[in-house]
Amino acid sequence: MKKIINTSKAPAPIGPYNQAVLIKDTLYISGQIPIDPTTGELVKDDIKAETRQSMENLRAILEEAGMTFEHVIKSSIFIKDMNQFAQINEVYGTYFDADTAPARETVEVANLPKFVNVEISMIAIK
């Protein structure tokens, strides 16, 4: 049986989906873009701020499900410009211990929702 996970501490979905779905001990988190949940506004200061906001949105969803970044086993990062990879990676890396970081792929794409520069999704297991 699946359990829907939603929190007001992360942006509300902008389409027909939920922030996350928990099935048994596995949490599937929808891609998070840099929307500040308190204002509903996009964070577009710079790619580091955008990445940080996306990661904080993911943190809020993990916490709502009773998990932390230590539970994450897989991340997917979608970016508009591979030239920003190093800056994104720098911020992303602060959320994980290098020895136990999850599996991951980073893919450059033509466009993302609301034309943001980064979107990150995750899978976590309790």
Backbone as CSV, one residue per row, in Angstrom:
resi,resn,N_x,N_y,N_z,CA_x,CA_y,CA_z,C_x,C_y,C_z
1,MET,0.836,-1.187,0.000,0.000,0.000,0.000,0.880,1.249,0.000
2,LYS,0.562,2.183,-0.831,1.368,3.401,-0.882,0.791,4.472,0.038
3,LYS,1.705,5.268,0.589,1.334,6.386,1.447,1.848,7.655,0.784
4,ILE,0.991,8.637,0.651,1.361,9.913,0.047,2.012,10.791,1.109
5,ILE,3.141,11.386,0.755,3.865,12.282,1.655,3.805,13.690,1.073
6,ASN,3.286,14.614,1.838,3.257,16.027,1.456,3.527,16.864,2.701
7,THR,4.225,17.972,2.524,4.499,18.885,3.629,4.416,20.320,3.128
8,SER,3.965,21.202,3.992,3.924,22.628,3.639,5.322,23.250,3.692
9,LYS,6.310,22.491,4.186,7.683,22.989,4.271,8.449,22.814,2.962
10,ALA,7.767,22.285,1.947,8.321,22.165,0.597,7.246,22.687,-0.355
11,PRO,7.632,23.092,-1.551,6.651,23.653,-2.482,5.548,22.654,-2.840
12,ALA,4.346,23.154,-2.977,3.235,22.310,-3.421,3.499,21.868,-4.862
13,PRO,3.067,20.674,-5.223,3.232,20.214,-6.597,2.581,21.186,-7.591
14,ILE,3.195,21.305,-8.760,2.669,22.202,-9.787,1.981,21.414,-10.895
15,GLY,1.570,20.196,-10.576,0.890,19.341,-11.543,0.217,18.186,-10.818
16,PRO,-0.267,17.204,-11.571,-0.971,16.071,-10.969,-0.005,15.011,-10.408
17,TYR,0.689,15.368,-9.333,1.602,14.455,-8.663,1.726,14.883,-7.206
18,ASN,2.386,14.078,-6.397,2.628,14.382,-4.993,4.111,14.617,-4.764
19,GLN,4.431,15.236,-3.635,5.836,15.485,-3.325,6.611,14.176,-3.212
20,ALA,5.977,13.163,-2.616,6.646,11.869,-2.475,5.616,10.770,-2.253
21,VAL,6.053,9.558,-2.521,5.237,8.373,-2.274,6.100,7.380,-1.499
22,LEU,5.553,6.884,-0.391,6.230,5.890,0.432,5.574,4.540,0.189
23,ILE,6.380,3.559,-0.220,5.889,2.193,-0.396,6.764,1.303,0.476
24,LYS,6.149,0.707,1.495,6.871,-0.045,2.516,7.944,0.857,3.112
25,ASP,9.217,0.554,2.915,10.300,1.360,3.486,10.989,2.238,2.447
26,THR,10.438,2.307,1.238,11.078,3.061,0.158,10.301,4.330,-0.149
27,LEU,11.015,5.452,-0.154,10.430,6.761,-0.426,10.895,7.243,-1.799
28,TYR,9.955,7.561,-2.652,10.234,8.100,-3.977,9.854,9.575,-3.960
29,ILE,10.853,10.448,-4.070,10.600,11.888,-3.989,10.599,12.483,-5.391
30,SER,9.539,13.218,-5.690,9.441,13.911,-6.975,10.526,14.963,-7.091
31,GLY,10.880,15.296,-8.312,11.898,16.310,-8.558,11.540,17.621,-7.883
32,GLN,12.519,18.191,-7.223,12.331,19.469,-6.535,13.126,20.552,-7.248
33,ILE,12.441,21.656,-7.489,13.070,22.815,-8.109,13.201,23.909,-7.053
34,PRO,13.959,24.956,-7.333,14.237,25.965,-6.307,13.104,26.955,-6.057
35,ILE,12.004,26.453,-5.535,10.899,27.309,-5.110,10.968,27.429,-3.591
36,ASP,10.938,28.639,-3.090,10.903,28.880,-1.648,9.474,28.605,-1.181
37,PRO,9.262,27.595,-0.329,7.898,27.253,0.070,7.210,28.324,0.914
38,THR,7.977,29.212,1.538,7.358,30.258,2.358,6.791,31.390,1.512
39,THR,7.387,31.622,0.344,6.926,32.720,-0.510,6.284,32.245,-1.809
40,GLY,6.593,31.011,-2.197,6.109,30.501,-3.482,6.905,31.037,-4.668
41,GLU,7.961,31.798,-4.368,8.774,32.413,-5.424,9.974,31.534,-5.779
42,LEU,10.384,31.625,-7.029,11.585,30.926,-7.472,12.824,31.596,-6.895
43,VAL,13.783,30.799,-6.463,15.087,31.297,-6.053,15.944,31.279,-7.307
44,LYS,16.352,32.451,-7.772,17.123,32.542,-9.007,18.347,33.430,-8.826
45,ASP,18.854,33.525,-7.580,20.013,34.367,-7.297,21.239,33.897,-8.075
46,ASP,21.553,32.632,-7.906,22.673,32.011,-8.606,22.500,30.503,-8.491
47,ILE,23.299,29.746,-9.219,23.100,28.297,-9.264,23.331,27.642,-7.907
48,LYS,24.213,28.187,-7.086,24.420,27.618,-5.754,23.180,27.813,-4.884
49,ALA,22.590,28.990,-4.918,21.369,29.255,-4.146,20.215,28.390,-4.656
50,GLU,20.133,28.216,-5.966,19.081,27.379,-6.548,19.244,25.927,-6.104
51,THR,20.472,25.438,-6.123,20.733,24.059,-5.702,20.421,23.896,-4.225
52,ARG,20.853,24.854,-3.420,20.598,24.800,-1.970,19.093,24.758,-1.685
53,GLN,18.308,25.587,-2.381,16.863,25.595,-2.147,16.243,24.255,-2.559
54,SER,16.680,23.711,-3.669,16.166,22.399,-4.100,16.491,21.339,-3.053
55,MET,17.701,21.364,-2.517,18.101,20.391,-1.492,17.331,20.601,-0.191
56,GLU,17.062,21.841,0.181,16.279,22.106,1.392,14.835,21.624,1.223
57,ASN,14.307,21.745,0.021,12.966,21.214,-0.251,12.968,19.697,-0.100
58,LEU,14.017,19.056,-0.596,14.148,17.602,-0.441,14.285,17.230,1.032
59,ARG,15.057,18.005,1.783,15.220,17.744,3.220,13.861,17.770,3.927
60,ALA,13.038,18.765,3.616,11.723,18.893,4.258,10.851,17.670,3.974
61,ILE,10.912,17.166,2.763,10.111,15.983,2.401,10.655,14.742,3.102
62,LEU,11.969,14.586,3.119,12.570,13.467,3.843,12.151,13.497,5.314
63,GLU,12.228,14.668,5.939,11.857,14.792,7.349,10.389,14.456,7.584
64,GLU,9.529,14.878,6.667,8.105,14.561,6.787,7.879,13.045,6.790
65,ALA,8.746,12.326,6.089,8.650,10.863,6.023,9.466,10.182,7.124
66,GLY,10.059,10.980,8.038,10.852,10.419,9.131,12.229,9.952,8.689
67,MET,12.770,10.590,7.660,14.079,10.205,7.132,15.011,11.411,7.067
68,THR,16.273,11.126,6.721,17.288,12.157,6.526,18.032,11.853,5.225
69,PHE,18.990,12.689,4.894,19.802,12.436,3.704,20.598,11.138,3.827
70,GLU,20.818,10.660,5.039,21.522,9.383,5.230,20.725,8.214,4.671
71,HIS,19.419,8.371,4.522,18.573,7.312,3.988,18.533,7.289,2.456
72,VAL,19.059,8.323,1.815,18.982,8.438,0.354,19.933,7.434,-0.296
73,ILE,19.391,6.649,-1.231,20.211,5.659,-1.939,20.440,6.030,-3.400
74,LYS,19.636,6.973,-3.935,19.744,7.336,-5.354,19.263,8.760,-5.555
75,SER,20.039,9.539,-6.292,19.658,10.901,-6.663,19.733,11.040,-8.176
76,SER,18.884,11.885,-8.698,18.944,12.270,-10.109,18.970,13.786,-10.159
77,ILE,19.965,14.326,-10.849,20.086,15.771,-10.977,19.952,16.134,-12.449
78,PHE,19.040,17.042,-12.722,18.812,17.526,-14.081,19.224,18.996,-14.104
79,ILE,20.109,19.356,-15.041,20.596,20.726,-15.111,20.520,21.254,-16.541
80,LYS,20.347,22.558,-16.658,20.266,23.185,-17.984,21.622,23.407,-18.612
81,ASP,22.656,23.518,-17.793,23.974,23.852,-18.331,25.053,23.057,-17.600
82,MET,25.659,22.112,-18.291,26.685,21.271,-17.675,27.885,22.085,-17.199
83,ASN,28.033,23.302,-17.680,29.101,24.171,-17.204,28.901,24.573,-15.740
84,GLN,27.685,24.384,-15.204,27.394,24.697,-13.807,27.550,23.480,-12.893
85,PHE,27.972,22.360,-13.472,28.088,21.107,-12.715,28.926,21.265,-11.455
86,ALA,30.087,21.866,-11.540,30.981,21.980,-10.385,30.326,22.749,-9.240
87,GLN,29.632,23.829,-9.556,28.970,24.619,-8.509,27.823,23.846,-7.880
88,ILE,27.043,23.151,-8.706,25.939,22.324,-8.196,26.502,21.224,-7.310
89,ASN,27.539,20.557,-7.786,28.165,19.459,-7.063,28.729,19.926,-5.721
90,GLU,29.284,21.132,-5.688,29.834,21.686,-4.451,28.750,21.804,-3.379
91,VAL,27.597,22.343,-3.743,26.493,22.488,-2.785,25.902,21.124,-2.442
92,TYR,25.613,20.316,-3.440,25.044,18.982,-3.239,25.908,18.178,-2.268
93,GLY,27.214,18.252,-2.443,28.137,17.479,-1.622,28.105,17.822,-0.148
94,THR,27.650,19.009,0.203,27.589,19.390,1.622,26.473,18.659,2.365
95,TYR,25.579,18.020,1.646,24.450,17.321,2.262,24.733,15.839,2.520
96,PHE,25.891,15.353,2.051,26.208,13.936,2.176,27.623,13.725,2.680
97,ASP,27.825,12.597,3.343,29.164,12.131,3.706,29.709,11.434,2.463
98,ALA,30.895,11.823,2.026,31.464,11.276,0.794,31.570,9.749,0.814
99,ASP,31.800,9.155,1.986,31.954,7.703,2.087,30.643,6.951,1.946
100,THR,29.515,7.623,2.223,28.218,6.927,2.172,27.225,7.628,1.249
101,ALA,27.722,8.482,0.377,26.843,9.218,-0.551,26.077,8.238,-1.439
102,PRO,24.885,8.644,-1.889,24.074,7.754,-2.719,24.610,7.629,-4.151
103,ALA,24.061,6.672,-4.865,24.301,6.589,-6.307,23.642,7.809,-6.941
104,ARG,24.132,8.203,-8.131,23.596,9.428,-8.726,23.918,9.493,-10.207
105,GLU,23.046,10.193,-10.934,23.386,10.619,-12.284,23.056,12.092,-12.392
106,THR,23.799,12.770,-13.264,23.554,14.175,-13.556,23.405,14.291,-15.063
107,VAL,22.292,14.881,-15.481,21.963,14.941,-16.900,21.665,16.375,-17.304
108,GLU,22.260,16.813,-18.399,21.929,18.123,-18.950,20.682,17.974,-19.821
109,VAL,19.738,18.895,-19.626,18.472,18.854,-20.363,18.214,20.206,-21.021
110,ALA,17.310,20.217,-21.995,17.009,21.461,-22.716,16.254,22.456,-21.839
111,ASN,15.268,21.975,-21.087,14.463,22.841,-20.226,13.947,22.056,-19.039
112,LEU,13.587,22.794,-17.996,13.024,22.222,-16.782,11.762,22.997,-16.424
113,PRO,10.921,22.456,-15.511,9.718,23.178,-15.118,10.035,24.609,-14.681
114,LYS,9.207,25.531,-15.097,9.354,26.960,-14.789,10.688,27.524,-15.291
115,PHE,11.328,26.782,-16.192,12.596,27.191,-16.808,13.706,27.432,-15.783
116,VAL,13.691,26.625,-14.689,14.749,26.714,-13.686,16.025,26.084,-14.234
117,ASN,17.106,26.212,-13.486,18.401,25.687,-13.912,18.751,24.327,-13.333
118,VAL,18.018,23.901,-12.278,18.320,22.620,-11.634,17.048,22.006,-11.050
119,GLU,16.962,20.683,-11.141,15.893,19.905,-10.518,16.529,18.624,-9.997
120,ILE,16.142,18.239,-8.769,16.740,17.052,-8.138,15.639,16.160,-7.580
121,SER,15.727,14.867,-7.879,14.815,13.880,-7.293,15.639,12.855,-6.534
122,MET,14.974,12.127,-5.644,15.688,11.147,-4.806,14.827,9.928,-4.501
123,ILE,15.530,8.851,-4.156,14.910,7.647,-3.628,15.623,7.369,-2.308
124,ALA,14.840,7.097,-1.263,15.413,6.818,0.061,14.787,5.562,0.630
125,ILE,15.551,4.871,1.465,15.055,3.664,2.129,15.297,3.796,3.621
126,LYS,14.261,3.475,4.385,14.346,3.564,5.850,14.948,2.303,6.422
